[in-house]
C-alpha cells in the first residue's frame, strides 16, 4: 500500500510525495507543511510528479514502462504521437 501527500516549504514550492508509510512522509516534511493527503491520485500524475520518499528504491509499478531497443538501434524508430 502506498501513501500520497503534498507539502509546501517556506517559499511556497509544492512537492508531491509518495511513500510506503505515513511516517516516511512525515519524516521528509519535518521543515515543511503537509498540505493534503491523497487517497486515489491518477497514475500519470504519480509517475510524472510524485517524488519517492519511502525506504529503498522507487517501486517499478510507480514508473512508466518504456520500450526496449532490440537489435540495431539505427533501424528502430519510435516517435511519440
N, C-alpha and C positions, 0 to 999 in steps of 0.2 A: 504494500500500500504506500502511496506517495502523498505528501502533504505539499500544498501550494500556498504561497503568500506573496504579498508585495510590501516593500518597505521604502521609506523615504529618509534621506540623510539631511543634514543641516542646510544644505544648499537647495534642496528640493528635488534632487535627482531621484527618480523612482527605479527600483530594482525589483524584478520578478524572480522569485526563488522557488526551487523545488528540492525536496529532501526526503529521506526515508523516515524521518521522525520530526515531530514538532520541536523537540529540544535542539536539534541541529539548526533549525531556522532561527530559534530564539538566541542561540549562542552566536550566530553570524550577525544578528541585529542588535548586539549589545549597545552600540553607539547610534543606532538608527531607530526610527519609529515604525512599527509594523502597522501598515495602513489597513490591509484586508487579508482575510483567509479565503481561498477559493476552494470550492468543492468539486467542480467539474469544468476546468478550462478546456478550450478546444485543443486538439492535438497539434495543429500547426502553430498555435501560439506557444505551446510548451517547447516544441522543437526549435523555434527560432529565437524566443525572447527570454525564456526562463533559465536561470543560472543554477547549476547543480551545486548545492552546499552540503550535501549529505556525506556520509563516510564512503570512502573508496572512489572508484571511477564512476562516471555517469553511466547508468544502465543503457544498453543498446536499444531498448524499447522506447526510450525518450528521444532517440536520434532519427533523422530522416535517412532511409537507405538510399544509396547511390549506386548506379550501375557500375559494374567492374569491367575493365578493358581486358578482354582476352585476345591473344594473338598480337598482330601488328597494330600498334596504336594509330598509325597513319591512315589505315583503312577504316578505322572506327570513328564515326562522326555522330555525335549526339548534340542536337541543338534544342534548347528549350522552346516550347511553342508559346 
